[in-house]
Amino acid sequence: MGEPQMSYEQARAELASVVERLEAGGGSLEESLALWERGEQLADVCQRWLDGARARLDAARAARDAEPAS
């Protein structure tokens, strides 16, 4: 299920490449399915990074809002 150490930028770049290859067509059905599956894995990696970033932002905002006014 994806590569745990893959950065968001790496996953996004590879996903863009997969999409380009799928859009170009010309491959066999089996190749297209393999690319689609890889694209789904990469999209999941990206989504996990984005979810983690959102959680960090939400936590930082909550901490800021909890600070007493000076």
Residue pairs with C-beta under 8 A, 6 or more apart in sequence:
1 41
1 44
2 11
2 41
2 42
2 44
2 45
2 48
3 11
3 45
6 45
7 49
8 45
8 46
8 49
8 50
11 42
11 45
11 46
11 49
12 42
12 46
14 38
14 42
15 39
15 42
15 43
15 46
18 35
18 38
18 39
18 42
19 39
21 27
21 35
22 32
22 35
22 36
22 39
27 35
